[in-house]
Amino acid sequence: MTALLLSILFSTILVVFFKLFVRFKIHNLHAIVINYITASVTGLLILPFSLQEAFTSPWWIHTLILGIVFVSIFLVMALTTQKAGMAITSVAGKMSMVIPVMVGVLYFKEKLNTWQWIGLAIAITAVLAISYRKDHIKPSIWVILLPFILFIGSGFIDTYLNIAQKLFIYENEFVPFASLIFLFAFISGFIFLLLQSLRTKQIPTLRSIFAGVLLGIFNWGSLFFLLRALRFAEIPSAVVFALNNIGIVITSALIGILIFREKYLMINYIGLFLSIIAIILLNGKF
C-alpha cells in the first residue's frame, strides 16, 4: 500500500502545482512540455539504464503510443476546461476510473467482494458530489463531446498501463518503461509547442521552465508508484484505480479548503464524507 499512497501523494502535488500555475501566471503548455523531458531524465538519473536496450525491448512501441496519448489527453483536458468548465472536466477525468475497473473485472477476472462493489458505487457518487459546482454552461456540442473524449482517453491510459505492467514489462523495467513514455510525450508535445510558437511567437520563460522541472519530478513519481501499486498491492487492480482516484480527489479537495480557502457547497462536503466510507469499503477487509 506504500506505493499507492505515494502515487496519491505525488498526483495530489501535481494538482496543487496546477493551482499555483494560475496564481503565478505559468504558461501551462510550456511547463507541461518541460515537465515531460524532466520526468524522463529523472528516471534515468534515479536508476540508470541503457536507452539502446530500452528501444530494442519488445515493449517500447507501447511507450510511444502512451506518450502520444498523454499529450493528446492533456490538450483535450485544457480545451474541455475552456469549453465546458472545471467541474465537468474534473468529473470526466476522475470518472474514467470506471473503465480500468471494469477491464480488471471482466478481462483479468479479478474478484471484488460485496463490500468492494458497494465501495466502488459510493466512490463514484463521492466523485460526482465533490466535483459539483454551480457553473452555468451554455449547452453545446463541446459540453458533450469533449468530456466524453476526455473520459475515454483517461480511461484508455489507465487501462493500457494496467495491461502493460501485467503482460509486457518486468519489475526491473518499470523505470525505463516510465521514462520512455515521458520521452515520447516530450517529443510529441515539443512538436505541438513548436508549431504553436511559430504562430504566437511565445517562447518558454525561466519561470515556466522552473515550474516544468518541479512538475516533472513529481509526475515521474506518480506514474512509477502507480505501476508498482498495480503490481504489488494485495488488492485487485480495479480497487487500486478506485482508491487512487478517490484518494487524489479527497486530498486535493482538503488542500483546496485548508490552504487555498476554496468555498465548497454542502453537497461537496457530503462527497468528502462518502469518499472516506468508500475508501474503508474498497479495502474490503471485514
N, C-alpha and C positions, 0 to 999 in steps of 0.2 A: 504493500500500500504506500510505501515511502515514495516510489516513483510516481504514483498517481497524484499524491499530494504536491510533489514538486512540479509536476506538469500543470496542475491547477494554479499553483503559486506563480509560476513563470508566465502563464497565459493571462492571469489577472494583472500582472505588472504591465503586460503589453496593452491591456485595456486602459490602464492608468496613463501610460505614455501617450496614447492617442487623445485622451482628455487634455493632457498638458500641451499637446501639439497645437490645439486650438488657442490656448492661453498664450503660448509663446510664438504664435504665428509661424509654425513649422510647415513647410510645403510637404504635404503627405506623400505624394508620389516620389519626390526626390529622396525623402527619408526611407521610404519603403525599398527603393532600388538599392540604396547604400546598405540597408539592413540585410538584404539577401546575400550580398558578397561578404559582409561581415559574418553572417551566420555560417556560411560555407567555410571561411577561413578559421572561425572559432573551432569547428570540428577538427580541422587539420592540425591546429595547434594543441588541442587537448589530447588527441590521440593520433599522432602522425600516421598517415597511410599512403600507399602508392597510388597516385592518380592513374597511372598506366594500368595497374591491376584493376582499379575500380572501373575504368572504362572498358575493360575486356571481360568484366564479370557478366554473368547471364542476366542480372537484374538492372543493368544501367539504363536500359530503354524505359523501364518503369519510372526511373527518376526524371527522365526527360519529359515524359507525359505529365507527371505530377508537378514538375517545375513550371511548365506552361500553364497548367490549370490553376496553380497557386496565384500567378499574376492575373490571369483572366478573372478569377473569382474576386480578387481584390478590387479590380476595376468595376466589376458588376456591383460589388458592395458599395463602392463610392457613389456610383450612379443611382443605386437604389435609395441611398440616404438622401440624395438630392431630390429625387422624383417622388419618393413615397414616404420619406421621413425616417427618423432614427428608430422609433418604436417598431415599425413594420420590419425594418432591416434587422433589428435585434431578434425579433421573433423568428423570421425566416432563417437566419443563421443558426440559432440555437435549436430550433425545432428540427433541423436536419439530422439531429441525433437519431430520429426515428428510423432513418434509412440504414445506417450500420447496425443498429439494434436488431432490426428485422432480418437483415442479411445474416447476422450471427445466429439467430434462432432458426431461420429456415435453411440456410446453406451449410453452416457449420454444425447444425443440430445441437446448439447449446440449450441447456435446460434451465429455465427460470422457475423458481417455486412460486406459490400463490402470492406470498408477501412481496416478492420482487416485481411481479406483474402489477400489483396494486401500487407499489412504489413508483414504477415507471409511469403509470397513469397519473399519479399525483405530481410527479416531476414535470410532465408535460403541462399540466394545469398550472403549476407554480411558475413555469417559464412565461406562460401567457399572462398570468396575473402580475408578475414583477415587471414585465415589459410594457404593460398597458400605459398609454399616455392619451391625454385629450388632444390629440393632434387633429386638425381639420384639413384633411387631404382631399382635394378635388378628385372625384372618380375619373380614372383614365386607364388606358391600356397598360401604361407603365406601372400602375399600382398593382396590377395583377401579374403582368409578365415578368418584371424584374425580380420581385420577391420569389416567384416560382423558380426562376433560373438560379437565384442565389441558394434557395432551398435544395435543389437538385445538385448543384455544383458543390456545395459544402458537404452534403451527404456523400457525394461521389468521392471526395478527397478522403474523408474518414474511412469509408468502406475500402477504398483502394489501399490505404495504409494498413488496415487490418489484414487484408488478404496478403499483402506483400510480406508483412512480418511473420505470417503463418506459413506461407508457401515458398517464398523466394529467397529470403535472407536468413543468415545465421546470426546468433547473438553478437559475435565479434565483428559483424558487418554493419551494425546499427549506425556507427559513426560515419563511415564513408557513404552509406545509403542516404542519411540525412543531409550530409554536406553536399552531395551531388544534386539532390533535389533543390537546395538553395542556390547552387551554382547555375543550374538551368533556369531557375526563376529569375536570377540576376540578369542572365543573358537576354531572356525574353523581355524583362522589364526595362533593361537598358536600351533595347531596340525601340520600344514604345516611347521611352523618355526622349531618345534622340530625335525621333520623328516629331514629337510634340515640341521639343526645344527649337527645332527649325522653324516652327510656326509661331511660337510665343516668345522666342528669344530669351527664355528664362534658363538660368543655369543654377545648379545646387550651391547654396551658400554654406559657409562654415557651420552655421547653426544647424542647418538641415543634415549636413554630413555627420556632425557630432551626435545628433538625435538618432540618425540611422545606425550609427555604430552601437549605441546603447541598446537600441531596439533589436538589433541583430543578435547580440549576445543572449538575450533572454528568449528570443524567438527560436534559436537553435536549441536551447534548453527545453522549451515547451514541447518541441517535436521529439527530441531524443528521449525524454522521460515518458512521453505518451507511448512511444514504441516499446519501451521497457515495461511499462504498466500493462500493455496489451499482452506481452509475452509472459510476464512473471506473476501478475496478480492472481490470487487464488479465487477469482471470481470470473464469470463469463465475460467475454469482450463486450457483449451487449450491455452489461452492467457498468463496465469501465467507461464506456462512452456516455452513458446516462449520468454517472457520478461526476465525470469530468465536466460535462456541460452545466449541470446544476451547480456544481462547485464553483465554476467560474462566474455564473450568474449571481449567486448569493454573495460571494466575496466582493465582486465588482459593485453590487448594489450597496453593501455595507460601507465600502470605501466612499462611494458617492454620497452617502448620508453623513458619515462621520468626518470626512476630510473635505469634500467638495461642497458640503452643505446643500445637496440637491433636495428639492421638495418632492416628497412622494405622496401618493394618494393612499387611502385606506386599503384599496384592492392590492396595491404593491406590497404593503406590509403583510397582508394575508398571504400573498405569494411567498414572501420570505419565510413565514411560519410553515407553510405547506412544503417548502423546499427542505426544511430541516426534517420533517416527517418522512419525506421521500428518501433522503439520504439514509435514515435509520432503516427503512423498509428495504431499500435496494441492497443493503449489506446482507439481508436475508438470513441472519444468524439468530434463529429463535428456537 
